[in-house]
Amino acid sequence: MNRVLTKWIQIFRPLLSLAVYHALRLGQKPDNCFAQTLQLVISPTFTSSNVPRSTRDIEHAFRLDQALVIDVETIKSSFAPAQQAFDKAYEQTHEERARNPNAIGFPVITILVPTESTMRQVPVGLEKLEIPWDALWEESLRRHINSGNPRL
């Protein structure tokens, strides 16, 4: 399960980065990366007897059940190990902003797989994008994940 989830995150990282950009409205409020996280609740589409191995199969390995913008403090208070991931992302954000005036920083995406009792914090490095806010970001994310299509 961990190998599949890690590979799935790698494959979908560009799409997840765009989703967190829109979900947290980072184009308008870059400091939201300090206060909010995009929480994705996903379910595996496979069982232990048919673990996906190929990239194509891993693209189809999960279904998006929920996408929520939640307060970082909620995650940190309910799951103590998350503190370290958020602290590191905040430190990286301050360092990157000092180096690069176009940097938004490292917002964190929290990925939950409840059926496997698994939680991951995934920091994504972002710069300011010259794109309008997409109010349909969640619908687009769901469509891409549920169809196994990581391409933007």
C-alpha positions in Angstrom: 0.0 0.0 0.0 2.7 2.5 0.9 4.6 1.9 -2.3 1.5 2.4 -4.4 0.5 5.6 -2.5 4.0 7.1 -2.8 4.1 6.4 -6.5 0.5 7.7 -7.0 1.4 11.0 -5.2 4.5 11.3 -7.5 2.4 10.8 -10.6 -0.4 13.2 -9.5 1.9 15.9 -7.9 1.4 18.5 -10.7 -2.4 18.1 -10.5 -2.3 18.2 -6.7 -0.2 21.3 -6.7 -2.7 23.1 -8.9 -5.6 21.9 -6.7 -4.0 23.2 -3.5 -3.2 26.5 -5.3 -6.9 27.0 -6.1 -8.4 25.4 -3.0 -6.4 27.7 -0.6 -6.8 30.7 -3.0 -3.0 31.1 -2.8 -3.0 33.4 -5.8 -4.9 36.0 -3.8 -3.8 35.1 -0.3 -0.3 33.4 -0.2 -0.3 33.3 3.6 -3.1 30.8 3.6 -0.4 28.2 3.3 0.3 28.8 6.9 -3.2 28.5 8.2 -5.0 26.0 5.9 -4.4 22.6 4.3 -6.1 20.8 1.5 -7.3 17.5 2.9 -7.9 14.7 0.4 -9.8 11.6 1.6 -9.1 8.8 -0.9 -10.0 5.1 -1.2 -8.0 2.4 -2.9 -9.6 0.8 -5.9 -7.5 -2.3 -5.4 -7.2 -5.1 -2.9 -4.2 -6.9 -1.4 -4.6 -9.6 -4.0 -4.5 -7.2 -7.0 -1.9 -4.5 -6.1 -1.2 -2.3 -9.0 2.3 -2.5 -10.4 2.4 -0.6 -13.7 2.2 3.2 -13.9 -1.1 3.0 -15.7 -2.6 0.8 -13.0 -1.2 3.1 -10.3 -2.9 6.1 -12.0 -6.2 4.3 -11.3 -5.3 3.1 -7.8 -7.4 5.6 -5.8 -10.8 7.3 -5.8 -11.3 10.8 -4.4 -14.0 10.6 -1.7 -13.6 14.2 -0.3 -11.6 17.3 -0.8 -11.8 19.8 2.1 -10.0 23.0 3.0 -9.3 22.7 6.8 -7.5 24.6 9.4 -3.9 23.5 10.0 -4.4 23.6 13.7 -7.2 21.0 13.4 -4.8 18.5 11.9 -1.9 19.3 14.3 -4.2 18.9 17.3 -5.7 15.6 16.2 -2.5 14.1 14.8 0.7 15.1 16.6 3.2 13.7 14.1 1.8 16.2 11.5 3.4 19.1 13.5 6.8 18.2 12.2 5.7 18.2 8.5 3.9 21.6 8.9 6.9 23.2 10.8 9.3 22.1 8.1 7.1 23.4 5.3 6.7 26.7 7.1 10.5 27.0 7.5 11.0 26.2 3.8 8.4 28.8 2.9 10.1 31.5 4.8 13.5 30.6 3.2 12.1 30.3 -0.3 10.3 33.7 0.0 13.5 35.3 1.1 15.3 34.0 -2.0 12.5 34.3 -4.6 9.9 37.2 -4.6 7.6 35.1 -6.8 7.5 32.2 -4.3 4.3 31.3 -2.5 6.0 28.7 -0.5 5.2 25.1 0.5 1.6 24.6 1.3 0.8 21.1 2.6 -1.7 18.6 1.2 -3.0 16.1 3.8 -3.9 12.8 2.2 -6.0 10.4 4.2 -6.7 6.7 3.3 -9.1 5.8 6.2 -9.5 2.2 5.1 -5.7 1.7 5.6 -5.3 4.0 8.6 -2.9 6.0 6.6 -2.2 9.8 6.6 0.5 11.7 4.6 1.5 15.3 4.6 2.7 16.3 1.2 4.4 19.8 0.9 4.4 21.2 -2.6 6.6 24.1 -3.7 4.7 26.8 -5.5 5.3 30.1 -7.2 2.7 32.7 -8.1 0.8 31.7 -11.2 -0.7 34.1 -13.7 -4.0 32.2 -13.9 -7.5 33.1 -12.6 -8.9 31.3 -9.6 -10.8 28.2 -10.6 -14.0 27.9 -8.6 -14.5 24.3 -10.0 -11.1 23.1 -8.7 -12.7 20.3 -6.7 -14.8 19.0 -9.5 -11.8 19.0 -11.8 -9.6 17.2 -9.2 -12.3 14.6 -8.7 -12.7 14.0 -12.4 -9.0 13.6 -12.9 -8.4 11.3 -10.0 -11.4 9.1 -10.4 -10.6 8.6 -14.1 -6.9 7.9 -13.4 -5.8 10.9 -15.5 -3.0 12.9 -13.9 -2.4 15.1 -16.9 -3.4 18.8 -16.6 
